[in-house]
């Protein structure tokens, strides 16, 4: 079976399922501006200046991590290095984001009931977990449906799909990877990355935008934050970006409707875990 035929076998089912989920959400008026406007208000104060500081810290983190990784690799490439080196690079990259996350939490925590208003205090954990599971079931067909359509367009009119592998996954699958290294790599991809990204792109940016536009314009807030989130991942193959944009829309919707970051964090964690497993399955299948 050719690459195009393999995609064609899924091109009808996944997009149709995603469209069906979207239709149900629309039919139940769960996507309406009025429904979103009824979500909790966020009296926590985060200013445009905070977003500007965050952008500067993000660029600083990228620059510092790039320099540190370049020095560490000493002109080599990560693909030729050991799993331990992969783990060190992951720690460097996410460690560079600690000042930004620390700044956001400090700004929120110094305000009265700031952590609660911001949505970082898990006040209804069972509800959050239940919402996350339901939202994940909605997210998978919509995001992967979008991915299948983009993949079909790519292989038909643009270019073959890039290699499915992922450096972290390749490192985990190597025989010389210790359990400690595997734990660090999986924790970084499945736990740390979603936590950092939700605090920054949903929590900080959406809260700043909401203060400017008001609760009647929550969809514009979600759209702008999702564009930023997608552009930050622009170093990935372009075929992946529409999936990330759709996922970001759902995560932003969850945050605006519930007022809690935890459903978004949990969905992001579960989505990354599912994607990680699927990449592993595809890699193992291609090698067999």
N, C-alpha and C positions, 0 to 999 in steps of 0.2 A: 504493500500500500504506500503510495506516494505521500509526501507531506501535505499536499493540497487535498488529497482524498481523505486523509486522516482528519483534517480540519472540517471538511465537508460533512463527515459523519456526525459531527457535533454542532454544525453551524445552524441547524434548524432547532434542535432540542433546547440548547442552553439559552439562546436569545429569546425563544418563545416562552420559556419558563421565566426568564427575567422580566419579559414584557408582561406576563401574567401577574407576577408579584407587584410590578409597578402599577398595573391596572387596579388591583385590589386595594393598594394603598391610596390611589387616587379616588376610587369609588367610595371608600370609607372616609374620604375627606381628611385623611391623615397628612396629606401634603399641602393642605391649604394654608395660606398666610394667617388666616384667623385661628386655625388650630395651633400653629406655632406661636402666635402672639399670646395665646393663653398660657404659655409656659412660664415658669417662675422668672421673676425679675432678678437681676444680679446687682444689688446695691454696692458690691465691691467696686472700688475706684481704681481703674487702670487707665492711664492717660496715653495719648498719642506719643508722648515722650518716652513712655515705657516701651512701646512698640519699636520706636527708633533705637533705643538702647538695645533691645532684643536683636534687632537686625545687625547692629554693630557687633554684638557678642557672637552672633551666628557666624559672621564673616571672620571674626577673630578665631572662633573655634575651628572653622574650616582651614584657615591659614596655619594655625598652630599645629593641628593634626597632620596637615599635609607635610609641613616641615619635619615634624617628628617622625612620621612614617618614612619620608625620604632618607633621613639620617639613619634610621633603624635598618632600612633595606639596603642602604649603601649602594644605590644605583641598580640593584637587582629588581626582580618582579616578584610580587606576592605569590604567584602561581607556582613558583619553583621553591618556595620556602616551606618549612615544616609546619604542622598543625599548631605547635606552640607559637610560632611567629604570627600565624593568623589570629590566634587568641590575643596576643599582645597588641596587634593592630586594632582589633575590635575595642579593646580596653582604652587605647589611646584616643580613638575616635569618639567614643561615648564619654570618656573622661573629660574631653575638651568641651562638652556641653554642660558639664556640672555647674560652671559659673552662671550660665543663663538660667538653668532650672532653679538654682539657688536664689538668684535675683527675683524671679517671679514669685517663688514661695515666700521670700522675705517681704516683698511688697504686699502680698495678700495677707500673710500672717500677722503683720503689724496693724491691721485694721480690725475693728470690732467684728467678731464672728466672720472674719474674712475667709477662713478656710471653708466654712459652711456655705457662704454665699458664692464662693468660687467653684464649689462642687468637689473639693478634694477630701472632705470629711465623709467617710462612708456611713451615712446615717440609715440607709435602707439596703443592706447588702444583699438580702435574698431577692428583693425586687430588682436590683441592679443586675444580679446574675441571671434572673429569668428574662429580663429585657435583652440582655446580651445574647442569650441563646436564640431567642426569637429573631432578633435583629441579624444575627449571623446567618440564619436560615434564609432571610430575605436578601442579605448582602451577597451570598455566594452565587446564586444564579444571575443576579444583576451585574456583578463585577466580572464574572467569568464569561457571561453572555456578551458583554461589551468587548472583552478580550478576544473572544472567538471571532467576532465580526472584524475587529481590527487586524487580527492574524490573517483572516481570509483576504482582506484588502491588501495586506502586505505581500503575501506570497503570490497573489494574482497580478498585481500591478506595480509593486514597488521593489521588494527585495525578499530573499528568503529570510525566515525567522532566525534570529540569533540563537546561539547555543543555549539550551535550557539551563545548563549548570549554573551554580552559584558558588563563589569562592568559599564561603562559610560551609556550605553543604559538602563541597569537595573535601574540605579539611576534615569535617566530621567523619566522612566515609573512608578516610585513609586508615590503613591497618596500624600505622604508628601513632594514631591519635589516642592519647590517654583519656581516662574518664574525666579528669580535671579539665583538660582542654575542651573536651566535648561539652561539659557543663558550662564553661565560660562562653563558648560560642553560641550555644542554644539560648542561654540566659540573655546574652546580648541581643540576639535577633528576635526572640519571642517575648521577652519581658521588658528589658531596659529600653529598647527602641520605641515600642508603643507608649510606655509611660512618659518618656521624654517628649515625644511628638505630640501626645494629647495635651500635656500641660502647656506646651508652647503654642501649637497651631490651633487647637480648639480653645483651650483655656485663655491664654493671653490674647491672641489676635482676635478671636471672636468677641471677647469681652470688651476690648478696646473699640472694635467696630460697632458693637451693640450700643455703646455709650454715645457714639456719633449718630447712628441712624435710628435708634429707638426700636422697641419691640415689634412695631408694625412692619419693619423691614428686615425681619430675621433671615429671610431667604437671601437677600443681597449680602448680608453678613456671612452666611454660610458659603455662598458662591465665591466671594472674594478670598476668604480664608482657604477654600479648597484650591483655588488657582495658585495661591502662594505655596500651599502644601505640595501640589503637583510640580511646580517649577523647582522647588528645592530638590526634588528627585530627578531632575532633568538629565543627570549623568547616566541614568538607567536607559536601556533601549526604549525608543519612543513607543514601541508597541505595548509597553507596560503602563504608560502614563494614563490612558483612558480608564483603565481599571482602578488606578490609584485615585483618580478624580471622582469616579462614582463612589468608591469606598469613603472618600473624604466627605462627600455630600451626606451620606448616611450617618457618619460619625458626628458631623456638625448638627444634623437634624436631631440626633439623640441628645446631644448636649443642650441644645436650645429648648427642647421639649421637657426634659427631666430636670434641668438645672444642676445635674451631677455629672462629673467627668468619668465616674466609674463605669457606667454602661459603655461609653465610648472606649475607655481603656480596655475593658474586658473583650469587647468585640474585636478591637485591634489585635489584642493578644491571641485570641482564638483564630482570627483570620491569618495572622502570620504563622501560627502553628500549623494550620491546615495547609497553607501554601508550602511550608517547609516539608511537610509529610508528602505532599504531591510532587514536589521537586525530587525528593528522595526516591519516590516510586518511579517517576519517569526516568531518572538517571539509572536506577537499578534495572529497569525494563530495557533501556537502550543498550546496556552492557551485556544483557543475557542473550 
